Amino acid sequence: MQPIRRTSFAKLSQKDVSATIARHEMLYSGRLGGARAVFAFCDLSGLDLSGRNLADADFTGAILEEANLAGTRLDSGSFFGADLRRTNMTGASLRRADLRGACLRGANLIGADLYEADLREGTIAEKDKYGNLKIMQHDLGPSDMPGAMLNSANLERAKMTGAVATQADFTDAIMKGCRLVRANLKQAILSGANLESADLSSCDLSGANLSGAILVGTVFSMAQMQGADMTGALTDDACGRDPAELAAPIEHMLASHTRWVETDGREGAPADFSNMDLRKVGSLSHRLLTALIAPGANLYGMNLEGASLQGSNLRGADLRSAKLSGADLRGVNLANAKLNYADLRDCKLGPLMIAESRLMPARLDGAAARYGDFRGADMRRVNLTGTDLAYANLIEADLRGANVDAAELTGAKTPVQRAESTAAIA
């Protein structure tokens, strides 16, 4: 292969790039004088493009080494064969972007949105004077992602067939339906990543860290798994106590619990689902489950919309990707629970009145709630001490009196309309 010579690239200045971006943003806003940004085969290394709107821009074969693209909107952009080594793309939006053959060695994509992005193999060819095609590449070759940082990135349904991502960091990334056939993921870190329904056929995962990863419906046909760490990974296999081991059918226990709640304890009996895998139960939407005992229970991806769970003990429970919108969670104990990507819109997480002058605040201390959706939630007085709320959506949430000591709020969308809430988070 003939390497691409950097001397053949047009080296752009910060002033040139800023002017081109301004015209591109004018085009997007429908103003006169706008023009699409085309940086194909240009050298933008080290320049600042952060926080701008460059959706649909053309970066084909461009050099963006160590450029700053943090928070930039790059949806549907073309980065075919581009050099993105050590580029800062934290929090950038790259939905459906074309990254085929791009070099992402050491790039920082923490918190980036790569939904349906194309990261498959790709090469650039040009015709020589005899009409023959000549393959071109940057110094380190196509589909190169070793050492890339993709922590908490959204790679849902991304195409990564044949990608080379040795030692790349995908910690807590969402990779649902991601196609990773024949990808090289030797010693990659996939701890806590959601690989539900992903295709890792013929993938090399030798020495990879998959601890705590979600591997429900994941395809591993002919994958190399030598030395891979699967500690605590969630698979299709039962995790914890099996409901089939209960003395009575679980539906009878749920009905008995509901009766116990409705009669203030005079009839029925409280259900104890401690450390139980409840995924096969199906929907618990709008069920009356007040004071449920289910610490350490597995409720991954379950539908609990509108459920009454006030005063329940869900300490350490797995509620990743669970649907809890509109649920009554007043006074609930969710300390150390897993709530990554859970939907908690408009839920009640305020204090529960247990006596005329006694309130029991809800507990989320030590919980992992990355990318949790708390829009419109009542979170007054909630204990968020040490809670991981990185990239969570807290817009319109009521956080008056909430304890946010040592809470992780990197990339979180926080409420701005309530002065008291803003002060609580600051």
C-alpha positions as CSV (number, residue, x, y, z in Angstrom):
1,M,0.0,0.0,0.0
2,Q,1.1,3.5,-0.8
3,P,1.0,5.7,2.4
4,I,-0.6,9.1,2.2
5,R,2.0,11.8,2.3
6,R,1.1,14.6,4.6
7,T,2.9,17.1,2.4
8,S,0.1,16.6,-0.2
9,F,-2.5,17.8,2.3
10,A,-3.7,21.4,2.5
11,K,-2.7,22.6,6.0
12,L,-5.5,24.8,7.3
13,S,-5.2,27.5,9.9
14,Q,-7.6,28.0,12.8
15,K,-9.0,31.1,11.1
16,D,-9.7,29.1,7.9
17,V,-11.5,26.4,9.8
18,S,-13.5,28.8,11.9
19,A,-14.7,30.6,8.7
20,T,-15.7,27.4,7.0
21,I,-17.6,26.2,10.1
22,A,-19.4,29.5,10.3
23,R,-20.6,29.1,6.7
24,H,-21.7,25.5,7.5
25,E,-23.7,26.6,10.5
26,M,-25.3,29.3,8.3
27,L,-26.4,26.6,5.9
28,Y,-27.9,24.6,8.7
29,S,-29.9,27.5,10.0
30,G,-31.2,28.4,6.5
31,R,-29.4,31.7,6.2
32,L,-28.0,33.1,3.0
33,G,-24.3,32.6,2.3
34,G,-24.1,29.2,3.9
35,A,-22.1,26.4,2.4
36,R,-21.3,22.8,3.4
37,A,-18.0,22.3,5.2
38,V,-15.7,20.1,3.1
39,F,-12.4,19.3,4.7
40,A,-11.6,16.2,2.6
41,F,-7.8,15.5,2.5
42,C,-7.0,18.6,4.6
43,D,-4.7,18.8,7.6
44,L,-6.6,20.0,10.7
45,S,-4.3,18.5,13.2
46,G,-4.3,20.3,16.6
47,L,-7.1,22.7,15.7
48,D,-10.2,23.5,17.8
49,L,-13.6,22.5,16.4
50,S,-15.2,21.9,19.7
51,G,-18.9,22.6,20.4
52,R,-19.8,23.5,16.8
53,N,-22.4,22.1,14.5
54,L,-20.7,20.1,11.7
55,A,-23.4,17.6,11.0
56,D,-23.0,16.2,7.4
57,A,-19.6,17.7,7.0
58,D,-17.0,16.0,4.9
59,F,-13.7,14.9,6.6
60,T,-12.9,12.1,4.1
61,G,-9.2,11.2,4.4
62,A,-8.5,14.3,6.6
63,I,-5.9,14.5,9.3
64,L,-7.4,15.5,12.6
65,E,-4.6,14.2,14.9
66,E,-5.0,15.8,18.4
67,A,-7.7,18.1,17.2
68,N,-10.4,19.2,19.6
69,L,-13.9,18.0,18.7
70,A,-15.3,17.8,22.2
71,G,-19.1,18.3,22.2
72,T,-19.2,18.8,18.4
73,R,-22.3,17.7,16.5
74,L,-20.9,15.5,13.7
75,D,-24.1,13.4,12.9
76,S,-23.9,11.7,9.4
77,G,-20.5,13.2,8.9
78,S,-18.0,11.4,6.6
79,F,-14.7,10.4,8.2
80,F,-13.9,7.7,5.7
81,G,-10.2,6.9,6.0
82,A,-9.6,9.9,8.3
83,D,-6.7,10.1,10.8
84,L,-8.3,10.7,14.2
85,R,-5.4,9.7,16.4
86,R,-5.5,11.1,19.9
87,T,-8.5,13.4,18.8
88,N,-10.6,14.7,21.7
89,M,-14.2,13.8,20.8
90,T,-15.6,13.6,24.4
91,G,-19.4,14.1,24.3
92,A,-19.4,14.5,20.6
93,S,-22.5,13.4,18.6
94,L,-21.5,11.0,15.7
95,R,-24.9,9.4,15.1
96,R,-24.8,7.4,11.8
97,A,-21.4,8.9,11.0
98,D,-19.2,7.1,8.4
99,L,-16.0,6.1,10.2
100,R,-15.0,3.3,7.9
101,G,-11.3,2.8,7.8
102,A,-10.7,5.7,10.2
103,C,-7.7,5.6,12.5
104,L,-8.9,6.1,16.1
105,R,-5.7,5.0,17.9
106,G,-5.7,6.7,21.3
107,A,-8.8,8.9,20.5
108,N,-10.9,10.1,23.4
109,L,-14.6,9.3,22.7
110,I,-15.8,9.2,26.3
111,G,-19.5,9.8,26.4
112,A,-19.7,10.2,22.6
113,D,-22.9,9.2,20.8
114,L,-22.1,6.8,18.0
115,Y,-25.5,5.3,17.4
116,E,-25.5,3.3,14.1
117,A,-22.1,4.7,13.3
118,D,-20.1,2.7,10.6
119,L,-16.7,1.6,11.9
120,R,-16.1,-1.2,9.5
121,E,-12.9,-1.7,7.4
122,G,-12.3,0.7,4.6
123,T,-9.6,1.9,2.3
124,I,-9.1,4.8,0.0
125,A,-8.0,4.2,-3.6
126,E,-7.0,6.6,-6.4
127,K,-6.2,6.0,-10.0
128,D,-2.6,6.3,-11.3
129,K,-1.7,7.7,-14.7
130,Y,-2.3,4.2,-16.2
131,G,-5.8,4.0,-14.8
132,N,-4.9,1.4,-12.2
133,L,-6.3,1.8,-8.7
134,K,-3.7,2.5,-6.0
135,I,-4.7,1.8,-2.4
136,M,-3.9,4.7,0.0
137,Q,-3.7,4.8,3.8
138,H,-2.5,6.8,6.7
139,D,0.6,5.7,8.6
140,L,-1.3,3.3,10.9
141,G,-3.8,1.7,8.6
142,P,-7.6,1.5,8.4
143,S,-10.0,0.4,11.2
144,D,-7.4,1.1,13.8
145,M,-8.7,1.7,17.3
146,P,-6.1,0.4,19.8
147,G,-6.1,2.3,23.0
148,A,-9.2,4.3,22.1
149,M,-11.3,5.6,25.0
150,L,-15.0,4.9,24.5
151,N,-16.1,4.8,28.1
152,S,-19.8,5.4,28.4
153,A,-20.1,5.9,24.7
154,N,-23.3,5.0,22.8
155,L,-22.4,2.4,20.2
156,E,-25.9,1.0,19.8
157,R,-26.3,-0.8,16.5
158,A,-22.9,0.5,15.4
159,K,-21.2,-1.5,12.6
160,M,-17.7,-2.6,13.7
161,T,-17.1,-5.7,11.5
162,G,-13.3,-6.3,11.4
163,A,-12.4,-3.4,13.6
164,V,-9.1,-3.5,15.4
165,A,-9.7,-2.3,19.0
166,T,-7.0,-4.0,21.0
167,Q,-6.8,-2.6,24.5
168,A,-9.6,-0.1,23.8
169,D,-11.7,1.0,26.7
170,F,-15.5,0.4,26.4
171,T,-16.3,0.6,30.1
172,D,-20.0,1.1,30.6
173,A,-20.6,1.7,26.9
174,I,-24.0,0.8,25.4
175,M,-23.4,-1.6,22.5
176,K,-26.8,-3.1,22.0
177,G,-27.1,-4.8,18.7
178,C,-23.6,-3.8,17.8
179,R,-22.1,-5.9,15.0
180,L,-18.5,-6.8,15.9
181,V,-18.0,-9.8,13.6
182,R,-14.2,-10.6,13.2
183,A,-13.3,-7.6,15.4
184,N,-10.0,-7.7,17.2
185,L,-10.7,-6.9,20.9
186,K,-7.7,-8.5,22.5
187,Q,-7.3,-7.2,26.0
188,A,-10.1,-4.6,25.5
189,I,-11.9,-3.4,28.5
190,L,-15.7,-4.0,28.2
191,S,-16.4,-3.9,31.9
192,G,-20.1,-3.0,32.5
193,A,-20.7,-2.6,28.8
194,N,-24.2,-3.4,27.5
195,L,-23.7,-5.9,24.7
196,E,-27.3,-7.2,24.5
197,S,-28.0,-8.9,21.2
198,A,-24.6,-7.9,19.9
199,D,-22.9,-10.1,17.3
200,L,-19.4,-11.1,18.3
201,S,-19.0,-14.0,15.9
202,S,-15.4,-14.9,15.2
203,C,-14.3,-12.0,17.4
204,D,-11.0,-12.2,19.2
205,L,-11.7,-11.5,22.9
206,S,-8.5,-13.0,24.3
207,G,-7.6,-11.4,27.6
208,A,-10.6,-9.0,27.4
209,N,-12.3,-7.7,30.5
210,L,-16.0,-8.4,30.3
211,S,-16.7,-8.3,34.1
212,G,-20.2,-7.0,34.9
213,A,-21.0,-6.7,31.2
214,I,-24.6,-7.4,29.9
215,L,-24.4,-10.3,27.5
216,V,-28.1,-11.1,27.1
217,G,-28.7,-12.6,23.7
218,T,-25.1,-11.9,22.7
219,V,-23.7,-14.1,19.9
220,F,-20.3,-15.6,20.6
221,S,-20.1,-18.1,17.7
222,M,-16.5,-19.2,17.1
223,A,-15.2,-16.3,19.2
224,Q,-11.8,-16.6,20.9
225,M,-12.3,-16.2,24.6
226,Q,-9.0,-17.4,26.1
227,G,-8.2,-15.5,29.3
228,A,-11.4,-13.4,29.1
229,D,-12.7,-12.2,32.4
230,M,-16.5,-12.8,32.7
231,T,-16.8,-12.2,36.4
232,G,-20.3,-10.9,37.2
233,A,-21.4,-10.8,33.6
234,L,-25.2,-11.0,33.1
235,T,-26.1,-13.6,30.5
236,D,-29.3,-15.5,29.6
237,D,-28.6,-18.0,32.3
238,A,-30.4,-17.5,35.7
239,C,-28.6,-15.1,38.0
240,G,-29.3,-15.6,41.7
241,R,-32.3,-17.4,43.1
242,D,-34.6,-19.0,40.5
243,P,-38.4,-18.2,41.0
244,A,-39.0,-21.9,40.2
245,E,-37.5,-22.7,43.6
246,L,-40.2,-20.9,45.5
247,A,-42.7,-22.8,47.5
248,A,-45.6,-21.1,45.7
249,P,-45.8,-19.8,42.1
250,I,-44.4,-16.3,41.9
251,E,-47.7,-14.9,40.6
252,H,-49.5,-16.2,43.7
253,M,-46.9,-14.5,45.9
254,L,-47.4,-11.2,44.0
255,A,-51.1,-11.5,44.4
256,S,-50.7,-12.3,48.1
257,H,-48.4,-9.3,48.5
258,T,-51.0,-7.0,46.8
259,R,-53.7,-8.3,49.1
260,W,-51.4,-7.6,52.1
261,V,-50.9,-4.0,51.0
262,E,-54.6,-3.4,50.2
263,T,-55.7,-4.7,53.6
264,D,-53.0,-3.1,55.7
265,G,-51.5,-6.5,56.6
266,R,-54.7,-8.1,57.7
267,E,-54.7,-10.6,54.8
268,G,-52.1,-12.0,52.4
269,A,-48.4,-11.9,53.1
270,P,-45.4,-9.8,52.1
271,A,-43.3,-11.2,49.3
272,D,-39.5,-11.7,49.8
273,F,-37.6,-11.8,46.5
274,S,-34.1,-11.2,47.9
275,N,-31.3,-12.0,45.4
276,M,-33.9,-13.5,42.9
277,D,-33.7,-13.4,39.1
278,L,-37.1,-11.9,38.2
279,R,-36.5,-11.4,34.5
280,K,-38.8,-14.3,33.5
281,V,-41.7,-12.8,35.5
282,G,-42.6,-10.4,32.6
283,S,-44.1,-7.0,33.1
284,L,-44.8,-5.6,36.6
285,S,-46.2,-2.4,35.2
286,H,-48.7,-0.7,37.5
287,R,-48.5,-3.5,40.1
288,L,-49.1,-2.7,43.8
289,L,-45.7,-3.7,45.3
290,T,-45.4,-1.3,48.3
291,A,-42.7,-2.4,50.8
292,L,-41.4,-5.1,48.5
293,I,-38.4,-7.0,49.9
294,A,-36.0,-7.5,47.0
295,P,-32.5,-6.5,47.8
296,G,-30.0,-7.8,45.2
297,A,-32.8,-8.9,42.9
298,N,-32.2,-9.0,39.1
299,L,-34.8,-6.8,37.4
300,Y,-32.7,-6.0,34.3
301,G,-34.7,-4.4,31.5
302,M,-38.1,-5.1,33.2
303,N,-41.2,-3.0,32.8
304,L,-42.1,-1.4,36.1
305,E,-43.9,1.7,34.7
306,G,-46.3,3.2,37.1
307,A,-45.6,0.5,39.8
308,S,-46.2,1.3,43.4
309,L,-42.9,0.5,45.1
310,Q,-42.9,3.1,48.0
311,G,-40.9,2.0,51.0
312,S,-39.4,-1.0,49.1
313,N,-36.0,-2.5,49.8
314,L,-34.2,-2.7,46.4
315,R,-30.7,-2.3,47.8
316,G,-28.1,-3.5,45.4
317,A,-30.7,-4.6,42.9
318,D,-29.9,-4.7,39.1
319,L,-32.3,-2.3,37.4
320,R,-30.2,-1.5,34.4
321,S,-32.3,-0.4,31.4
322,A,-35.4,-0.9,33.5
323,K,-38.6,1.1,32.7
324,L,-39.7,2.9,35.9
325,S,-41.4,6.0,34.4
326,G,-44.2,7.2,36.6
327,A,-43.4,4.7,39.3
328,D,-44.0,5.6,43.0
329,L,-40.6,5.2,44.6
330,R,-41.1,7.4,47.7
331,G,-38.8,6.3,50.5
332,V,-37.3,3.5,48.4
333,N,-33.9,2.0,49.3
334,L,-31.9,1.8,46.1
335,A,-28.5,2.2,47.8
336,N,-25.7,0.6,45.6
337,A,-28.3,-0.4,43.0
338,K,-27.5,-0.6,39.3
339,L,-29.6,1.9,37.4
340,N,-27.5,2.6,34.3
341,Y,-29.7,3.6,31.4
342,A,-32.9,3.2,33.5
343,D,-36.0,5.2,32.5
344,L,-37.1,7.1,35.7
345,R,-39.1,9.9,34.0
346,D,-41.7,11.5,36.2
347,C,-41.2,9.0,39.0
348,K,-41.7,9.9,42.6
349,L,-38.5,9.7,44.5
350,G,-39.4,12.1,47.3
351,P,-39.7,11.3,51.0
352,L,-42.3,8.9,52.3
353,M,-44.4,10.0,55.3
354,I,-44.3,7.1,57.8
355,A,-45.6,9.1,60.8
356,E,-47.2,12.4,61.4
357,S,-43.9,14.1,61.8
358,R,-41.5,11.6,60.3
359,L,-40.3,11.5,56.7
360,M,-38.2,8.7,55.2
361,P,-36.1,10.0,52.2
362,A,-35.4,7.8,49.2
363,R,-31.9,6.4,49.0
364,L,-29.8,6.2,45.9
365,D,-26.4,6.6,47.7
366,G,-23.7,4.6,46.0
367,A,-26.0,3.7,43.1
368,A,-24.7,3.6,39.5
369,A,-27.1,5.6,37.4
370,R,-25.1,6.5,34.3
371,Y,-27.3,7.8,31.5
372,G,-30.3,7.4,33.8
373,D,-33.3,9.4,32.6
374,F,-34.7,11.4,35.5
375,R,-36.6,14.1,33.5
376,G,-39.5,15.5,35.5
377,A,-38.8,13.3,38.5
378,D,-39.7,14.4,42.1
379,M,-36.3,13.9,43.9
380,R,-36.8,16.1,46.9
381,R,-34.5,15.2,49.8
382,V,-33.2,12.1,48.0
383,N,-29.9,10.8,49.2
384,L,-27.5,10.9,46.2
385,T,-24.3,10.6,48.3
386,G,-21.6,9.1,46.0
387,T,-24.2,8.3,43.3
388,D,-22.8,8.0,39.8
389,L,-25.0,10.2,37.6
390,A,-22.5,10.7,34.8
391,Y,-24.4,11.7,31.6
392,A,-27.8,11.4,33.4
393,N,-30.7,13.5,32.3
394,L,-32.0,15.6,35.2
395,I,-33.8,18.2,33.3
396,E,-36.9,19.4,35.1
397,A,-36.2,17.1,38.1
398,D,-37.0,18.6,41.4
399,L,-33.9,18.2,43.6
400,R,-34.8,20.6,46.4
401,G,-33.0,19.4,49.6
402,A,-31.3,16.5,47.8
403,N,-27.9,15.4,49.2
404,V,-25.4,15.3,46.3
405,D,-22.2,15.1,48.3
406,A,-19.5,13.3,46.2
407,A,-22.0,12.6,43.4
408,E,-20.5,12.1,40.0
409,L,-22.2,14.5,37.6
410,T,-19.8,14.5,34.6
411,G,-21.8,15.2,31.5
412,A,-25.1,15.2,33.3
413,K,-27.9,17.5,32.1
414,T,-28.9,19.4,35.2
415,P,-32.0,21.5,36.0
416,V,-31.7,25.2,35.4
417,Q,-35.3,26.4,35.9
418,R,-35.2,25.9,39.7
419,A,-32.8,28.1,41.6
420,E,-32.8,25.8,44.6
421,S,-32.2,22.7,42.5
422,T,-29.3,24.3,40.7
423,A,-27.8,25.3,44.0
424,A,-28.1,21.8,45.3
425,I,-26.2,20.3,42.3
426,A,-23.5,23.0,42.1
